[in-house]
Each structure stands twice: as structure tokens, then as C-alpha cells.
């Protein structure tokens, strides 16, 4: 499995491109602001063809370039229905700080031509990859994670975690659609049952693992074991 990730834009949002290998179709996860050139570079370097753009949640730092990337490669965009409205109106999910930063700019957003909706437990076959969708509300109402088998380097799965789980932290819950109690329930139900060798590829910051976070992340220490 080929996975290329890079931070993009003023928020340093991690965008990922995943494929079975060079010269194949691929998926793009969370192309945020200024991510399109990075996606194009990865695609050129590895001779890839994006067929799907997966969105972990509708915040602007994760979906800014969804429409441009999907349009460039004639790819299908996938998002949970509870966050779909943010594709065309991301202002509804922004903090006051982010809104102030963007005021005065000529920013327009619209849904891609082909948008499909995600559901909890959905299993997708995209670009030759098996992708399991987990609905993980708390950061937003429509937050999801994507898991795919890896089976190399002592890793059984990779999880594209969006803003659910970070190295040493979890996603904030003070933005519109966020809820801390919901986040804790999600972490207990969707994170704690996973194997320690699952690699976590977060929306911001460095890669980690379920085992590392189970042992060291203070937000996971007092959660009830399912």
C-alpha cells in the first residue's frame, strides 16, 4: 500500500493520498487549503489517478480543496450527511478566529459534481483499497474515520483519523456541531476496541498508534473499556 501525506495550508492540515501502488488509481483524504498542488505532485510522482476524495469532516481546513481536486480528476467526493452542508457553506462550522481570518477574501465554495454520503460501518472498495467507515461524532456531528488493512511493518490497519485523535490529544469540541460528551463516547466506542498495532494518521501533527495513545494519551485514560 502506498500512502503519501503532507501538511497543507495555514492550519497545517494533513492531506493523504493512498493507493495499492504506483501507476494505479488512488484516493485523496482531506484536501484542505492549498492542498491541490501537493496532490498534483504526488499524483505525478507516482503516476496515479484519483477516483475518490474522502472527507473526514466538513471543517474548512479539511475540505477547502475538495471541489477543485474532485473536479480536476473527475473524482467522487464522499462525506457524512451530517456535515454535507459544510461543503457549500463552511462558515457554519468555523470559529470566530477562522471567520475573521477569511473575512474580506473572495472565497466561494460549492459541492463537487458527484457527492456521495457515508454511513457508519460502510465498507467501500475504492481504487483497489478496502475502506471501512466509522461515524465518530464529537468534533463535528458528521465526523468519520477511515480504516484500511495494511499488513506490513507490524501494522494491521491504518486509520485516517481526521480531528478525532492526535498524538497525545483529541479534537476540540467547542466549535459548532462539537460536543465533548459525545466525543468521549465516540473514543470509548470507536477507538478503545481497536488493536494496538493500528497506525493513526491524524488530521494534524505526527503519526501515532492506538497502542501508544491507549498508554499515554491523557484523554483516553479514564474512559470506560467497552
JONORDA-V271432 format. One record per pair of residues at least 24 apart in sequence whose C-alpha atoms are under 7 Angstrom apart, sorted by the first residue. I is the first residue (numbers start at 1). J is the second residue. D is the distance in whole Angstrom. If there is no record, write none. Layout:
I|J|D ; I|J|D
This chain:
1|150|7 ; 8|32|7 ; 8|33|6 ; 8|34|6 ; 8|35|5 ; 9|33|5 ; 9|34|5 ; 9|35|7 ; 11|61|7 ; 12|204|6 ; 13|61|6 ; 13|62|7 ; 13|203|6 ; 13|204|5 ; 14|203|5 ; 14|204|5 ; 19|127|7 ; 20|128|6 ; 20|129|7 ; 22|46|5 ; 22|47|6 ; 22|48|6 ; 23|47|5 ; 23|48|5 ; 24|48|5 ; 24|49|6 ; 25|49|4 ; 25|50|6 ; 25|51|6 ; 25|127|5 ; 26|50|5 ; 26|51|6 ; 26|127|5 ; 27|51|6 ; 27|52|5 ; 27|53|6 ; 27|127|7 ; 28|52|6 ; 28|53|5 ; 28|54|6 ; 29|53|6 ; 29|54|5 ; 29|55|6 ; 30|54|6 ; 30|55|5 ; 30|56|7 ; 30|62|5 ; 30|63|6 ; 31|62|6 ; 31|63|6 ; 31|64|7 ; 31|65|5 ; 31|66|6 ; 32|60|7 ; 32|61|5 ; 32|62|4 ; 32|63|5 ; 32|64|5 ; 32|65|5 ; 33|61|6 ; 33|64|5 ; 33|65|6 ; 35|65|7 ; 36|65|6 ; 36|69|6 ; 50|75|6 ; 51|75|4 ; 51|76|6 ; 51|127|7 ; 52|76|5 ; 52|77|6 ; 53|77|5 ; 53|78|6 ; 54|78|5 ; 54|79|7 ; 55|79|5 ; 56|143|6 ; 56|144|5 ; 56|145|6 ; 56|162|5 ; 57|83|6 ; 57|140|7 ; 57|142|6 ; 57|143|5 ; 57|144|6 ; 58|83|5 ; 58|84|7 ; 58|86|5 ; 58|87|6 ; 59|90|6 ; 59|93|6 ; 59|94|7 ; 60|90|6 ; 63|87|7 ; 67|110|7 ; 67|111|6 ; 67|112|5 ; 70|112|6 ; 71|112|7 ; 76|114|5 ; 76|115|6 ; 77|112|7 ; 77|114|6 ; 77|115|5 ; 77|116|6 ; 78|115|6 ; 78|116|5 ; 78|117|6 ; 78|118|6 ; 79|116|7 ; 79|117|5 ; 79|118|6 ; 80|117|5 ; 80|118|5 ; 80|119|6 ; 80|142|5 ; 81|117|6 ; 81|118|7 ; 81|142|7 ; 82|141|6 ; 82|142|4 ; 83|141|7 ; 83|142|5 ; 87|111|6 ; 93|175|7 ; 93|176|5 ; 94|175|7 ; 95|175|6 ; 136|186|6 ; 137|182|6 ; 137|183|6 ; 137|186|7 ; 138|173|6 ; 138|178|5 ; 138|179|5 ; 138|180|6 ; 138|182|5 ; 138|183|4 ; 139|163|7 ; 139|164|7 ; 139|171|6 ; 139|172|6 ; 139|173|5 ; 139|178|5 ; 139|179|7 ; 139|183|7 ; 140|177|5 ; 140|178|5 ; 141|177|5 ; 141|178|7 ; 154|197|7 ; 155|197|5 ; 155|198|6 ; 155|199|6 ; 156|197|6 ; 156|198|6 ; 157|198|5 ; 157|199|6 ; 158|198|6 ; 158|199|5 ; 158|200|6 ; 159|198|7 ; 159|199|6 ; 159|200|5 ; 159|201|6 ; 160|200|6 ; 160|201|5 ; 160|202|6 ; 161|200|6 ; 161|201|6 ; 161|202|5 ; 161|203|6 ; 162|202|5 ; 162|203|4 ; 163|202|7 ; 163|203|5 ; 165|202|6 ; 166|202|6 ; 167|206|7 ; 167|207|7 ; 167|208|6 ; 167|213|7 ; 168|213|7 ; 168|216|7 ; 168|217|5 ; 169|217|6 ; 169|219|7 ; 188|223|6 ; 188|224|6 ; 188|225|7 ; 188|226|7 ; 189|226|6 ; 192|225|7 ; 193|226|7
